[in-house]
Amino acid sequence: MPDRLHPMDVSFLSAETPTTPMHVGGLALLEPSAQGLDVAALRRRVEQRIALVPRFRQRVRSLPAGLGQPVWVDDTRFDLAYHVRRTGLPTPGTDAQLRTLVGRLISVPLDRSRPLWELYLVEGLADGRVAVITKSHPALVDGVSGVDLLHVLLDDSPATADGVTPVWRPAPEPGPAELVLHSAVDFVRHPTHAVSAVKTGVLGAGRLLTAARPAPASPLNAEPGRQRRFADAKTDLAHYRTLRSRPNVTVNDVVLATVAGALRQWLQYRGTPVRPDSVLRALVPTSVRGGPPAAFGGEVGASVATSLVDLPIGEQNPTVRLTQIAYAMRAHAEPGRRVGADALVRLSGFAPATLNAMAARAASGLSRRLFNLVVTNAPGPQRPLFVAGARLREIYPFVPLAAGQTLAIGVTSYDGQVYYGLNADWDAVPDLDVLAGLLAESIDELTEAKV
């Protein structure tokens, strides 16, 4: 029988609306080899590797009348040409045109009738570069790492052979009666599963509401529309490592301090009052166990914890900002202080579809009360990687906007650089490129500040 979706996977699907598509992904800039990289070569590489992730050829099948959790079934009409697409920019395409294209593509929800991922090869960029844009749903992959789909395509050298492409034959799709019968049998065998999911959500919600004060009022908290803007920034990892050498400071602390400094300058640029005690609260998923992140072949999900962190944007001294953030992150790392990721997910607009759909909708409305924006950081490998012979030069993740959110920032490091991907509502943040530019200024300010 087909696998049922995990309740947390269903939560991401139930949270999705036309204005809040929940897919994650990334923008990768590649330098092709002498043989070049076209969509045919990319499709061949995906076809060779997709057997490593069987879920990528499965779609979500709902049960009749909602009689049980949805299940994964093989897509009997799976078409690789649909999922791996070719697009282009007017030659020579600029970075600004590429960002506009990314924003347009991530604005569109994934087709629920097909496997929940898409990959675009973008041609026409200046200097002979090509770009790959990925989209995949958190129900399919890890939702924190952002650069999820590429990990099955990445190689340590440009000349990696895969051998014979395995033949795939989809399993026959079960009929409606068979699915309902399987769901009923499963409920009889495990009657506490659904109740346990609801109980876990309620208890987690209670702990979170007790622990967290409402987030401060912010221009970042409004209902997003259907259209997105995307911007990016690249900074030198050496700066973060230098600052990490200070007592009790981590690279993630430096990332958050960089974001705080950029937000401070950006709000001032906008004319928004910034008082000495002003803060913005960030929802910060972080790695809590060693090993590579899921985006680069590591274990999915188990190494992630989530914290609510106040970014002291009112503090004008960058060194003090970093110290305050480092202290706050250490406090969250103490036993009993970190809020469970499942509880935060439920209250961030991602409440699971269990026995009470109305409770799920109510929980989704709490996100704007708890935090102002999401900042994710997924460290990557510090060595060159390749996709179908093309060298990966830059990688910018993007994370989705929850209900009541207009800005989300994804961060990753790769091969000596730190990359920021900014996803924002088109109307609410028309000056997103200004904020992206201020990130580089913010890390420079931190590096040059006196201790």
QUIRASUL-V299308 format. One record per backbone hydrogen bond with DSSP energy under -1.0 kcal/mol. CO is the residue of the C=O (numbers start at 0). NH is the residue of the N-H. Records with the same first field share a line. If there is no record, write none. Layout:
BEGIN
CO->NH, NH
END
This chain:
BEGIN
2->71
5->9
6->10
7->11
8->12
9->13
10->14
23->135
24->397
25->133
26->395
27->131
28->392, 393
29->129
30->390
32->35
37->41
38->42
39->43
40->44
41->45
42->46
43->47
44->48
45->49
48->51
49->52
52->55
53->56
54->57
56->74
58->72
60->70
62->65
63->66
65->67
69->4
70->60
72->58
73->75
74->77
78->81, 82
79->83
82->118
84->120
86->122
92->125
93->97
94->98
95->99
96->100
97->101
98->102
99->103
100->104
101->105
104->107
110->113
114->116
115->136
117->134
118->84
119->132
120->86
121->130
122->88
123->92
125->128
129->29
130->121
131->27
132->119
134->117
135->23
136->139, 140
144->146
145->147
147->150
149->152, 153
154->385
174->178
175->179
176->180
177->181
178->182
179->183
180->184
181->185
182->186
183->187
184->188
185->189
189->192
191->195
192->196
193->197
194->198
195->199
196->200
197->201
198->202
199->203
200->204
201->205
202->206
203->207
204->208
205->209
206->210
207->211
217->220
219->405
226->425
228->423
230->421
232->419
234->417
235->238
236->240
237->241
238->242
239->243
242->245
245->248
249->253
250->254
251->255
252->256
253->257
254->258
255->259
256->260
257->261
258->262
259->263
260->264
261->265
262->266
263->267
264->268
265->269
266->271
274->277
277->313
279->310
280->371, 372
281->308
282->374
283->306
285->304
292->295, 297
293->296
299->301
300->303
302->287
304->285
306->283
308->281
310->279, 312
311->314
316->320
317->321
318->322
319->323
320->324
321->325
322->326
323->327
324->328
325->329
326->330
327->331
328->332
333->336
339->343
340->344
341->345
342->346
344->349
351->353
355->359
356->360
357->361
358->362
359->363
362->365
365->368
366->369, 370
368->214
372->282
373->408
375->410
380->414
384->391
385->154
386->389
389->386
390->30
393->28
395->26
397->24
401->404
405->424
407->422
408->375
409->420
410->377
411->418
413->416
415->236
416->413
417->234
418->411
419->232
420->409
421->230
422->407
423->228
424->428
430->434
431->435
432->436
433->437
436->440
437->441
438->442
439->443
440->444
441->445
442->446
443->447
444->448
END
